[in-house]
Amino acid sequence: MTKAFSILIWLLVSATTFVLLTIPVSLQVHLVMAALLILLMAVIKLLRLEGNWRLLLLALGTIIVLRYAYWRTTSTLPPVTQLADFIPGLILYLAEMYCILMLFLSLFVVIKPIPPRPSMRLAPDEAVPHVDVFIPTYNEDYALLAGTLAAAKAMDYPADRFTVWLLDDGGTEAKRNDPDPDNAAEALDRYNQLRQLCDELGCRYLTRAENKHAKAGNLNNGLAHSSGEFIAVFDADHAPARDFLQETVPYFGRDARLFLVQTPHFFLNPDPLERNLRTFEVMPSENEMFYGVIQRGLDRWNAAFFCGSAALLRREALEVTQGFAGRSITEDCETAIELHSRGWNSIYVDKPLVAGLQPATFASFIGQRTRWAQGMMQIMLFSFPLFKPGLKLVQRLSYMSSTMFWLFPLPRMIFLFAPFCYLFLDLQIFTASGGEFAAYTLTYVLVNLVLQNSLFGRWRWPWISELYEYIQSVHLLGALLSVLRNPSKPTFKVTAKDESVDKSRLSELARPFYLIFLLLLLAVAMTIYKIGAEPYRAEVTMVVGGWNIFNLILAGCALGVVSERREIRASRRVNIERRCEVRGADGAWVRGTITNVSSGGLGVRLAAGSAGLARGAPTTLRFNPLSDTGANELAIFIRSVSPETKGAVLGCRYMPERGQDYRLIADLLYANSATWQQRQRSRQINIGIIRGTVRFLAIASYQTARGLSYLLRFGRGKAVEHE
């Protein structure tokens, strides 16, 4: 009886919603209804009501979005008989329907994310399983690898129960026997250096005959030479905190069908957008929306997937699929979907336990995103999730959301150039009056903003998603089309690590952004001309012109993104507080406090003067490490001395010479994951739609001017040493 009653209620709700969506009303009635619904959504949001109120907010937003979709479908498409208008009009319509579909898939995924899981530890009487730690590498820098290896080796776990493996694809037999003697010598030198480093740190070095199947093949070679029950995977630039295994291993004892525990990727350095717009310290990073909300939402549906690093996997499960999948160039997600389809489970632990580096230059950033986009398209073509045998319906929808997201360059470019159809070609691709366009479209856009801010406000500022999509779309569109033409063509390309930008300059990929900006400026001029020349169509022209101006603002802000600021450090300083001592000029030890650290150096505050130390002087630092490193003294080089009222602050650079030194550096930088959590929380503030919009407009105005100034400097062939 209760079930029948519930079904009846759902039928009544569905029927009422259908009537609300399809009933013909005047423009004024639509505006009043939309205004009331948006007002109610705003009240729920401002009062921070949760539970069923949150579901009501999503439902109200859904009504407005669906009403827009219904109006768009039934009232705005050009006649089929007018092909010149109909074809571009249909393309624009399909782009909008894609966005609406992705909105609903996103709402499904994050409708009720799993709260962050509490910390878990192995019980005293619980067996301690053996873990093999894989660090795959190809061409990464020696110092970068040394830091990651040292951090992995220092994890808080019984030393006889885990083995750290460096899986080196840069020193393969094929590379050491390269016909080019220079290449062969370089590979042999790398091989010998890394073997010695592994010996010093107590790690295992492993290479292979040739690097077939890229990262997946490298990992599978590691599987073939190891035997641990679980496999931890860290990218070469992803160093784990001491508590990584303590926080992840216990979950496997609670579920025999668990194949994956994934943790977030936390980054010590800004991506090109954050660095060039100077938002890294105040704005949540781009990846935080995925790891802070979306992965927790996927976790609700048992669809949290492997992200290539910062994860622990069960060997038994990997043996079911003959190791890591390698058909696509995103072996991580492909492996996860294969194991989910075979009835294995995954969980997501929302706690940063790994600190890494992201691409510093815009070109490397685009190269990384090209691989992600092409790999996800390969998965969609090879293993279409909606019809993938073995997946549950909720998993199918979750994977469709994750893979289809990467189609965003197509609609983004369509929205960018659609106004040109009317302004330059006089095509009527949207058959509506200016008033109807504004009323339906603006309410739809406003509802989207409210929904996004309600769901992701702490993790993403208004309009930042649009900016990220635009700067990627310009170059990703061709990459996606190449996959559609030949799904097997893309090859795995390693993202550059540990980069620096030693001079301010324009990115080598900047030219298309300036050309698009110029076209949008011409479209503004055409808007003004058409308003004067065709006053009877001024209403529609102003609406389309307003759309073009929004694109112009976005494109102007992107000029700042491709104008590379000078920044030598590969990673930013992380604030810490560790007692230490520094050897003074007279050989005596002086007490101090380590105030910040990075991958390249640290800051030390001395309590009493500068101890006779001067800029350019080498000396020694000692402190009590959190892990058993076997030593506590580290050679440093004084780069700067800043006197204070009661002491001095030293800016220091590390001077590592052996593996033991990298253990101490890793202890300072990577051991304590709590510092990373604190940094994340300090940036995760919802600044709201209005303040966020004003902030974005201010950033865009400044970055447009900065981007144009860089163009002038670049045109004269000058590089900017300082800014």
Sequence and secondary structure as in RCSB ss.txt:
>XXXX:A:sequence
MTKAFSILIWLLVSATTFVLLTIPVSLQVHLVMAALLILLMAVIKLLRLEGNWRLLLLALGTIIVLRYAYWRTTS
TLPPVTQLADFIPGLILYLAEMYCILMLFLSLFVVIKPIPPRPSMRLAPDEAVPHVDVFIPTYNEDYALLAGTLA
AAKAMDYPADRFTVWLLDDGGTEAKRNDPDPDNAAEALDRYNQLRQLCDELGCRYLTRAENKHAKAGNLNNGLAH
SSGEFIAVFDADHAPARDFLQETVPYFGRDARLFLVQTPHFFLNPDPLERNLRTFEVMPSENEMFYGVIQRGLDR
WNAAFFCGSAALLRREALEVTQGFAGRSITEDCETAIELHSRGWNSIYVDKPLVAGLQPATFASFIGQRTRWAQG
MMQIMLFSFPLFKPGLKLVQRLSYMSSTMFWLFPLPRMIFLFAPFCYLFLDLQIFTASGGEFAAYTLTYVLVNLV
LQNSLFGRWRWPWISELYEYIQSVHLLGALLSVLRNPSKPTFKVTAKDESVDKSRLSELARPFYLIFLLLLLAVA
MTIYKIGAEPYRAEVTMVVGGWNIFNLILAGCALGVVSERREIRASRRVNIERRCEVRGADGAWVRGTITNVSSG
GLGVRLAAGSAGLARGAPTTLRFNPLSDTGANELAIFIRSVSPETKGAVLGCRYMPERGQDYRLIADLLYANSAT
WQQRQRSRQINIGIIRGTVRFLAIASYQTARGLSYLLRFGRGKAVEHE
>XXXX:A:secstr
 HHHHHHHHHHHHHHHHHHHHHS   HHHHHHHHHHHHHHHHHHHHTT  THHHHHHHHHHHHHHHHHHHHHHHH
SS  TT HHHHHHHHHHHHHHHHHHHHHHHHHHHHSS           TTS    EEEEEEESS  HHHHHHHHH
HHHTSSS GGGEEEEEEESSS HHHHT SSHHHHHHHHHHHHHHHHHHHHHT EEE  SS TTHHHHHHHHHHHT
   SEEEE  TTEEE TTHHHHHGGGGGG TTEEEEE   EESS  HHHHHHT TTTS  HHHHIIIIIHHHHHH
TT     SSSEEEEHHHHHHTTSS  SSS HHHHHHHHHHTTT EEEE  S  EEE    SHHHHHHHHHHHHHH
HHHHHHHS GGG TT  HHHHHHHHHHHHGGGTHHHHHHHHHHHHHHHTT    S S HHHIIIIIHHHHHHHHH
HHHHHHTTT  TTHHHHHHHHHHHHHHHHHHHHHH TT         S  B SBEE TT HHHHHHHHHHHHHHH
HHHHHHHH GGGHHHHHHHHHHHHHHHHHHHHHHHHSEE  B  SS  EEEEEEEEEE TTS EEEEEEEEE SS
EEEEEESSTTTT  TT EEEEE   SS  S  EEEEEEEEEEEETTEEEEEEEE   SHHHHHHHHHHHHS THH
HHHHHHHH     HHHHHHHHHHHHHHHHHHHHHHHHHHHTT  BS  
